[in-house]
Amino acid sequence: MTKQDFLKELEDLLQRDEVCSENDLLEKYEEWDSLSKMSLIAFFNKHFNIKLTMQSFKNINKVSDLIALSNGNIQ
């Protein structure tokens, strides 16, 4: 999956009207909440077979941190 594809998927998952960027701080997103994290857990499991937990988001601050969680599946 390309970074552009992931950013578009992220916008859809978060139900954002605004564009997501790699350097965006997730805490600045009004939509960044526990429901969006659960959606990302399901997304990573389905698309990358990566099992995340809520604890996985403890040190996630930027969109680029989410990309790093993909273990190279997002390029």
C-alpha positions in Angstrom: 0.0 0.0 0.0 1.3 3.4 -0.8 1.5 6.3 1.7 -1.1 8.2 -0.4 -3.5 5.2 -0.3 -3.0 4.9 3.5 -3.6 8.6 4.0 -6.9 8.3 2.1 -7.9 5.2 4.1 -7.1 7.1 7.3 -9.2 10.0 6.2 -12.1 7.6 5.6 -11.6 5.7 8.9 -11.5 8.9 10.9 -14.4 10.4 8.8 -12.3 13.5 8.2 -13.3 16.1 5.7 -9.7 17.5 5.7 -6.7 15.9 4.2 -4.3 13.9 6.4 -0.6 14.5 6.1 2.3 12.4 7.4 3.5 15.1 9.8 0.1 15.8 11.3 -0.2 15.4 15.1 -3.0 13.0 15.8 -4.0 14.8 19.0 -4.9 17.8 16.8 -7.5 15.8 15.0 -11.0 16.2 16.5 -11.8 12.7 15.3 -8.8 11.0 17.1 -10.6 9.0 19.8 -10.9 5.5 21.1 -13.4 4.6 18.3 -10.9 5.7 15.6 -8.2 3.6 17.3 -10.4 0.6 17.3 -11.1 1.1 13.6 -7.3 1.3 13.0 -6.8 -1.9 15.0 -9.3 -3.7 12.6 -7.7 -2.0 9.5 -4.2 -3.1 10.4 -5.4 -6.6 11.2 -7.3 -6.9 7.9 -4.8 -5.3 5.5 -1.5 -6.1 7.1 -2.2 -9.1 9.4 -0.8 -7.0 12.2 -2.4 -7.3 15.6 -2.4 -4.0 17.4 -3.8 -3.3 20.9 -5.0 0.0 22.5 -1.6 -0.1 24.2 0.0 0.1 20.8 -1.2 3.7 20.5 0.5 4.9 23.7 3.6 6.3 21.9 1.8 7.3 18.7 1.8 11.0 18.1 1.9 11.6 14.4 0.4 10.0 11.3 4.0 9.0 10.4 4.1 6.9 13.6 1.0 5.0 12.3 2.9 4.4 9.0 5.8 3.0 11.0 3.5 0.5 12.7 2.8 -1.1 9.4 6.3 -2.8 9.4 7.0 -1.7 5.8 3.6 -2.5 4.4 3.1 1.2 3.7 5.6 2.6 1.3 
